[in-house]
Amino acid sequence: MNAGKELRNTDNTMQSSFPPYTNKLIFQSFLLGLVPPLSLFAAILLKNLTLLTYTHVMSAVMWTGFDLFMALIMIRILRSLDIGGKVEVAKRLTPSTFFIIPSLAATTITAGIYLAMFLGVFNFSYYWIIAALMIVGILTALGLGILMPNSMRIFIELAKRNPNRDKIARLNLINMKLAGVQGVFQLAIVFVMVNIANLPTAAAQLDPSIILYSLLAFVALFLTAYLSIYRGMVSEHRKGELDDKVVGTLRFGLLGHIVIFAILGSTLLLVW
């Protein structure tokens, strides 16, 4: 009964603020998003190669699994839904993955560079290393440059008093197609990683500056996309299209991501 009522509300006029469950989903996503970087911090602090390997592999598996799930499962589900159904999925999916996906991506990349260096295989003379970095760069650009901003735009649009459903459907379609592209690259990087595991090892060569530059590039791309969207949200708020809850939620999102990136960045202090 409640579901039917909610769907009817969706078909007419959206509420001017996020649904009651949104903040809970975002906070839970933040707590989950803290686990990967804290695990990496512990691995570096304890100088535990097993924990470092586990952190990298598990973060990569979950990141890859999410992309493949979106490409193979969610695309077909969303295509079978009408606009109202797609809106309901977006209202729950976006806050649930708000922190955890960027956290998994950043931790996978950072831990992977650490691991390659500790094993002595992070060498630009190895073509597999270069291939891995290129694929990671593409995935990062797609994820933080297009997919994440589109998800945030959809989320903000849902909070407006008069949401543009055509815009929501268009952004959803773009994200579905890009999820398929990411799925292909995720399969490719698994193949690359298998070959990297077979590279001959040498003495550990740890250059923290490489990790620092990688993390800074990751953060810069994220902040550029995030702040651009935040500026647009503030403009809509001034027009009266969005309420204070939306602004507060997005501010929490920015601070939460800064905390996650700060934990990853602090691992450099342990190895410099």
N, C-alpha and C positions, 0 to 999 in steps of 0.2 A: 504494500500500500504506500509506504513512505517512498520506495524507489519509484513508483509510478508518479507520485506527486512531484518528486525531484526532477524526473524526466520532463514532466509537463512544464515545470518552471524553466528548465533548460530550453525548451522549445519556444518559450515566450521571451521573458526578460531575465537576463542574468543578474545576480545580486551584485552590488557595488563593492563588495569585499570578498576575500577568499573564504571558502567554506570553513566551518568550524574545525574540521579535521586537518586542515592544511598545515597549521603551525606544529601540530603533533608529528605529522609526517616529515616535515623539514627538520625538526629537532632530532628525531630518530635517525634521519639520514646523516645529520652532523655527527652524532655519536658513532655511527658505523664508519663514517669517513675518517674518524680519528684513529681507528684501529690499524690500518696499513702503515701510516707514517710513524706511529708509536712503535710498531713492531720493527720497522727499519731502524729507528733510533736505538731500540734495545739491542738489535743485532750489532750495530756499529759500536755501541758503548761496551758491550761484552766481548767484542771481537769474535763473535760466534759465526763462523762460515755457514754452519748448518742452518741457523736461524735466518741468515741473510739469504741463502738459497731458497728457503721455504717462503720467505716474504716475497721475493721476486716472482717465484713460480705461482704462488697462490694469487697474488695481485694480478699477474698476467692472465691466469686462467679465468678469473672472475671478470676481468675487463673484456677478454675475448669472448667469454660465454655470453655476456650481456649483448655485445654487438651481434653475435650470431643469432641469439634469441630474437633480437629486434628484426634482423634481416630475414630469418626463416619462419618465425612464428607471428610476431606482432604485425608485420606487414600484411599478412593474410587476414588476421583478425580485424585490423583497422579498415582494410578494404571492404570487408563484409558489413561494416557498420554505417549507419546514417550519420549525418552531421551531429545530431544529439549524442549518439553513442561515442563518437570520436571526442567530443567535448568532455564527456564523463571520464574517458580514459586519460585524457590530458590532465584533467584536474587532479588525478591521483598519481599518475606516473611521474610527472615533472617534479613535484616536491619529494617524492620517494627516492629519486636519483639525484637530487640537487647537489649533494656533497659527495656521495660515494663514488660516482663515476669519475669526476676530476681527480679525486683522491687516489683511486686505483690507477689511473693513467699516470699521474705524477710519480707515484711510488714505484710502479713497474719500471718506468724509465730510469729513475734515480738508482733504484736497487740494481737494475740490470747493468748500469755503467760501473757501479761499485764492484759487482760480482765479476765482471769481465776484467777489471783492473786487478782485483785480488788474485784471479786465476792466471794473470799474465797473458791474456788473449786480446786485450783491448789495444790493438795495433792497426793503424790505418793501412798497413801493407796487406792485411787480410780483407779480401773482397767481401766476405760474409759480414764483417763488422760494418763496412761502408753500406752494404745493402740494408742491414738492420737499422742503421741510423736514418737512412733515407725513408724507409717505411714508417719508422716512428715519427719522423717529421711530417709525413703526409697524414698519418692518423691524428696527430696533434692538431695540425692545421684544420682538418675536417671537423674534429670534435669541438675544439675551442673556438674556431673561426666561424663555423656555420651551424653545426648541430646544437651546441649549447645555447648560442644566442637565439636561434629559432625557438627552442623550447622555452626560453625566458620570455620571448615576445608573445608566444601562445599563452603562457601563464598570465602575463600582464593583461593581455586582451580579454581573457576570461574574467578578470576582476572588474572590467569596465561596466558601467551601467548599460551601455548599448554596444556589446561586443560585435566586431566585424567577423561574422561566421565564414565568409568567403576567404578572408585573410587567414583564419585559423586552419581551414581546410587546405589552403595553398601551402602554408608552412608545414603542415603535417605531411603533405605529399612529398615535399622536398626532403624532409627528414627521413621518410620511409625509404626513398631512393638512395640517400646517402648512407643509411644504415646498411643497405646491401653492398655498397661500395666498400664500406669499412669492413664488412664481413669477409670480403675477398682478400683485403690486405691483411686481416688478422690471420687468415689461413696461410698466407704467404710468409708472414713473419714467424709462424710456428715452424715452417720448413727451414727458414733461415737459422732459427735458434738451434734446431737439431744439428745443423752443420757446424755451428759455432761450438757446440758441445764437443765436437770431434777434433777441434783445432789443437795443435800441440801447445802445451803450456810452458811457461817460462817463469822467471822470477817475477814477483808481484811488482807492477809499475803503477803506482797510485799518484795521479795528478788531480788534486781536488779542484783546480781551476776549470777543468773540463766539466765537472759536475756542476760547478757554480754557474758557468755560462749556460749550460743546458737548463738548469732550474730557472735562471733569470729570463731566458727566452720563453719558457713555459708560462711563468708568472706574467711577463709583459704581454703575451698574447691574450691570456685570460683577462687581465685588467683592462686592456684596450677594448675588448668586446664587452666586458661587464659594464664599464663606465659609460660607454656609448649608449647602451641600453638604459642604464640608470638615468642618464640625462634626459632621454626621451620620456621615461616614466615620470620624472619630476615635472616636465612640461605638461603631461597629461593630468597630473595631480593638480597643477595650478588652474587647469581648465575645468576642474571639478569632475573629471571622468573617473578618477581613482581616489580612494579614501586614504586616511593616514595609516591604516593597517597594512596596506600594500607597500607603502614606503618603508615602514618599519621592518617588514619581512625581507625586503630586498637589502636593506642595510645590514640586517643580521646575516644574510647570505654573503655579503661582501666580507664582513668581519670573520665569519666562520671559515671562509676560504683562506683568508690571510693567516689564521691560526694554523690551518693544515699545512700551508706552504712554509710557515715559519718553523714548524717542527721538522719538516724535510730539510730546510736550510740549516737548521742547527746541527745536523749530522756532519756538516762540513767542519764545524769547530772541533769535532772529535778526531778528524783524520788529517787536518791541515798540518 
